[in-house]
């Protein structure tokens, strides 16, 4: 008689496990996507500009036009809104995507670590799946390709600047 109850108990335990797995799979499939930015947006409207020719000479193909990225910051008092503009989206020879930022006379980039960090790093952090950022200076006819790597080095407060 005990063997009969053992078999019945095993069948009931199997049914409970199958129902639990089914419930978890259903819940996983129906859960919303995490709040991550989607991939880099591609604007199909590409305005003609001399920068397109310069990028093509450098081996890039412009695949998207100007994109406005709306930002909102919660300061605890009131929300503050801002935006970033990506001038173009270009594709490299291997199909990797690059954001394109045009140089502006009124907002020059200081080509130091701090200058690049302050002016261009937000773009690299915004879409980490991009291969990098192309900073185009039409006055100098230059295309600067920027990528960013993380350093695992720990800082202990002492370096050549703080001695």
C-alpha positions in Angstrom: 0.0 0.0 0.0 2.9 2.4 0.7 4.2 1.9 -2.8 0.9 3.0 -4.2 1.1 6.3 -2.2 4.7 6.8 -3.2 3.8 6.6 -6.8 0.8 8.9 -6.4 3.0 11.4 -4.4 5.6 11.3 -7.2 3.0 12.0 -9.9 1.6 14.9 -7.8 5.1 16.3 -7.2 5.8 16.1 -11.0 2.6 17.9 -11.8 3.4 20.7 -9.4 6.9 21.1 -10.8 5.6 21.2 -14.4 3.0 23.8 -13.4 5.6 25.9 -11.6 8.0 25.8 -14.6 5.1 26.7 -16.9 4.1 29.6 -14.7 7.7 31.0 -14.6 8.2 30.7 -18.3 4.9 32.4 -19.0 5.8 35.2 -16.6 9.2 35.6 -18.2 7.7 35.8 -21.7 5.1 38.3 -20.6 7.4 40.6 -18.6 8.2 44.0 -20.1 11.5 44.8 -21.6 14.0 46.6 -19.4 14.3 50.4 -19.6 17.3 50.5 -21.9 17.7 52.8 -24.8 17.1 51.0 -28.1 19.8 50.7 -30.6 21.0 53.9 -32.3 18.2 55.5 -34.1 18.5 55.9 -37.9 16.9 59.0 -39.5 16.2 58.2 -43.1 16.3 61.9 -44.1 19.9 62.7 -44.8 20.5 66.4 -45.6 23.2 67.0 -48.2 26.4 68.5 -46.7 30.0 68.6 -47.7 30.8 66.3 -44.7 29.2 63.4 -46.6 31.9 63.6 -49.3 34.6 63.8 -46.7 33.3 60.8 -44.8 33.0 58.8 -48.1 36.7 59.7 -48.9 37.6 58.3 -45.5 35.8 55.0 -46.2 32.5 55.6 -44.4 29.0 55.6 -45.7 26.4 57.9 -44.2 23.3 55.8 -43.4 21.3 58.2 -41.2 20.6 61.9 -40.8 20.4 64.2 -37.7 18.9 62.6 -34.6 17.7 64.5 -31.5 18.0 62.5 -28.2 15.7 64.0 -25.5 17.0 63.8 -21.9 15.3 64.4 -18.6 17.0 64.7 -15.3 15.2 64.5 -11.9 16.9 66.9 -9.5 14.5 66.3 -6.6 12.9 69.7 -7.0 11.7 69.7 -10.6 12.6 67.8 -13.8 15.1 69.4 -16.0 15.1 68.6 -19.7 17.9 68.8 -22.2 18.9 67.1 -25.5 21.8 65.9 -27.5 22.1 66.0 -31.2 23.8 63.4 -33.4 24.6 65.0 -36.8 24.8 61.8 -38.8 25.1 58.0 -38.5 27.8 56.4 -40.6 28.7 52.8 -41.4 32.3 51.6 -41.5 33.8 49.1 -43.9 32.8 46.2 -41.7 29.3 47.4 -41.2 29.9 48.8 -37.7 27.9 52.0 -36.9 29.5 55.3 -35.9 27.8 58.4 -34.6 29.0 61.5 -36.4 29.4 64.9 -34.6 30.4 68.0 -36.6 32.9 70.5 -35.2 31.3 73.8 -34.2 33.3 77.0 -34.0 31.5 78.2 -30.9 32.0 74.9 -29.1 35.6 73.7 -29.9 36.9 70.5 -28.4 39.9 70.7 -26.1 41.9 67.7 -27.3 42.9 66.6 -23.9 41.5 63.7 -21.8 39.3 66.1 -19.8 38.2 68.0 -22.9 37.2 64.8 -24.8 35.5 63.4 -21.6 33.5 66.6 -21.1 32.4 67.2 -24.7 32.2 63.8 -26.4 32.0 61.0 -23.8 28.2 61.4 -23.3 27.7 60.3 -26.9 29.9 57.2 -26.4 28.0 56.3 -23.2 24.6 56.9 -24.8 24.9 54.1 -27.4 27.7 51.7 -26.2 26.8 49.3 -29.1 28.2 51.8 -31.6 31.8 51.3 -32.7 32.6 54.9 -31.8 32.2 58.5 -32.7 33.5 60.3 -35.8 34.3 63.9 -35.0 34.5 65.8 -38.3 36.3 69.2 -38.6 35.4 70.6 -42.0 37.8 73.6 -41.6 40.7 71.2 -41.2 39.3 68.5 -43.5 39.8 65.9 -40.7 37.9 63.0 -39.4 38.8 62.0 -35.9 37.6 58.4 -34.9 37.1 58.1 -31.2 36.5 55.0 -29.2 36.5 54.5 -25.5 38.1 51.8 -23.3 37.7 51.3 -19.6 40.7 51.1 -17.3 40.7 48.6 -14.5 43.4 50.5 -12.7 42.5 51.7 -9.3 43.3 55.2 -8.2 44.6 55.7 -4.7 44.7 59.5 -4.8 48.4 59.9 -5.6 49.6 60.5 -9.1 51.8 63.0 -10.9 49.2 65.8 -10.6 48.5 65.4 -6.9 52.0 65.0 -5.3 
